[in-house]
Amino acid sequence: MERFNAVLGLDTSTTACSVALMVNGDVVAHRFEEMSRGQAERLNPMIAEVMADAGRGFHDLDLIAVSTGPGAFTGLRIGLACARALALAADLPVAGVTTFAALARAVPDGERSGRALAVCVNARRRDVFAQLFDDALVPAGAPRSLTPEEAVDTFADGRFLLAGDGVGQIADALVAAGDAGADAAARVRFSSALGPPDARHVAFLGAAAGPSDPLPRPFYIRPADARLPGTR
């Protein structure tokens, strides 16, 4: 199995922009900034800062890892386009990592004991994107989009640990649901990992998975909000 010792991780999938350089399993340089927009202007300077901090050139890299979604449509394209451009310029392979997987890896091991992990991604609308993971952080179900009402029904029966940057919407829905929400809230727990994805986890997972073939594409759960004139 090919070993990827130096991996550059990129994430612009939701409400942050981050870059990490992992060498032999350790993150040696890292940048992370939360932002609702502006990733296109910030990503390349962050890459330059990380490479300079580590004292490395692109010829030192073995792999580029990038988050594929789900997430913001524009954000996903920014990260993927940058990864492809760097790969072409430096003749490097690219690994795609889902936003769900990156968020799941951020959850501390001790929090996951005895509970199903439900990773919730901020969909930037009323709904959230959610996927379940088992104790080994292997997906235990298909990704889906949940309205607040569906979320209350989904988490009302069972022992779940909720993680990811969409958990705030779920918590608000539980409060708004009154008694039904209180019943569900008594069963669920909220992880300490409630922020956006981080490129550190993207780099680690990309190194473990290896290059995507063909090149990674954006992973969407629902169609784009924008439409061409005359389409429905």
N, C-alpha and C positions, 0 to 999 in steps of 0.2 A: 504494500500500500504506500502510495506516495506521501511523503511528509512535507507539510507546509510550515516552515519554521518562522517566516516573517510574513505576517498578514496585516493588511491595511483594511480596517473596518469602517464603513460609512453608514450613517442613518439620517434620513430626512423624511421619514415616513409619516410622522404626525405633527406634534407641536414642539419639536426640538430639532437641533442640528448638532451632530456629534461625529467625531473622527477618533479612531484609536489605532495605534500600532502595537501589535502583539508579536513578540519575539520569543520563541521557545516556550510558549505557554504563558508568558508574563507580559502585561501591558507596560510598555516602556515610555509611552507618550499618549496624551489624551486631551481632547477638548470636548466640552459639552455645554451647550447654551439652549435654554428654552426660548422658543419664539413661535408665534402663530404664523408668521410669514417672514420672508427675507432669506430663506435657506440658499437660494440661488446666488445671492451676493456673498454669503458668508462661507459656503462650503469650501471653495478653492483656497481662500486664505487660511482656513483652519487646517486643511491638508498640509499646506506649506509650513505652518507653525508646528504641527506634529512631527513632520519629517525633520525639521530643523532641530527641534528639541531632542530627538533621538539621534541626531547626527547620521542620518541614513539618506540614501538616494533611492530613486525608484528601481534602480538596477539591483538593489539589495532585497527587493520584495519577491516573494514566491506566489502570492495570491492576493486578490482584492475580494473582499466580502461586502455585500450590500443588502440592505433590507428591501424586500420585495412587496410588502404589504400584508394585509390590507392597511389602508391609511388614507391620507389626503392625495387626491389625484395628481395635483401639481407637484407636491413633495416627492412622491414616489418617482415621478419622471425625472426630477432633478437628480436624485441620488443614482438612479440607474444610468442616466445619460453620462454622468460624471464617471461612474465605474467603467462603462464601456469605452469612454474616451481614453482614460488612463490605461486600460488594458490594451487598447490598440497601440497607443504610443510607446508603451513599455514592453509589449509582447507578453502580457501576463494573463493567466486564467482568471475567471470571475466565478464566485460562489454566491448563490442567492439564499437568503435567510428570511423566513416569514417574520412579520412583526410579532405574531403570537409567540413563536419560539423564543425570540429575543426577550420578550417580556417575561415569559415563563422562567427563563434561566436566571432572571434577576431576583426571583423569590428565594429567600433563605430556606435552607433545608428544614430547619426546625419548625417553620410555620406550616409546612405541607403535611406534617404527620397526621394520618387518620382522616384526611379530607381530600375530596376531589378538587383539583385546582381549576378554576374558571378564569381564563384570561380575557379581559374586556378592553377593547380598543375604542378610543374616542372616534366616532364616525363623523363628527362635526355636523351632525344633524340631531334629530330627536332620538334616533336609535343608537345602539352600540353594536359592535362586532364582537362575538364571543366564541371561544373554543375551549373545550375541556382537555385536561392533561392528566395522565396517571402519575404514580409516584416516581417513575423513571423519566418524567417529563416527555413522554411519548404522547402524541395526540390521541385522545380517547373518543373523539367524535368529530363530525364535520363542522367546519366554521359556519356560523349563521349570524344573521342580523336580528336583533331583538329590540322591540319597542319597550318602553318602561313597563307597560302592563304585562307584556310577555316575560319580561325579566322577573317580575314578582312571582308569576306562576312557575317559572322555571326553577327559581331558587327557594321556593316555599317548601319543597319536599326534598330534604337531603342535607348533607353536611358538606358545605362548599367553602373554599377559601377563594376570595375574589381578589384579583390582582390586575394591574394595568391602569392606563390613564383614562379609561372609560368608567372606572368604578364609581366616581363621583355621581354620574348620572344614575347609576343603579341605586346608590344610597338615597338620592333624592326621590327616586321612584318608590322605594320602600317606605319612606316617611309619608309620601303623598297617598299611599294606598291604605293608610289607617290600620285597622286591626289585621288585615291580611298581610300588610307590609311588616307590622310588628312581629307577627308570627314567623315570617321568613327571616327577619333580622335577628331573631333569637337563635336561629340555626346557623346562619352564615358567620364567617369571620372575614375581616379585611386585612390583607397583607400590608406589610410596610412598603412593599414595592408598588407604589401607586403613580409613579411618574411615567414620562414618555420612554420609548425604547432608547437604549444606549449602545453606541457602536462597539463598546468593549465586548458585549455579549454577541454582537453580530460577528466580530472577528473570531471569537472562540468557536462559535457554531459553524462558521464558514470553513475554518481549518479542519474541523471534525468531519464535515460533510464532503469537502472537496469541490472541485469545479462543477458548475452546472453545464449541461450539454443538452440542448443548445443554450446560448447565453440567457441569463435570467430575464424574465419579463414581469411586468407589474401584476400583482395578484389582487383582483377586485372581487368583492362580494356582491355589490350592486352596481348598476350602470352609472355612468357619469351624469351629473346634474345638467350639464350643458348639452345642448342639442344643436345640430345644424339646422338652418332655416328649412322649413317644410317637412321636418321629421317629427315623429311622436315617440 
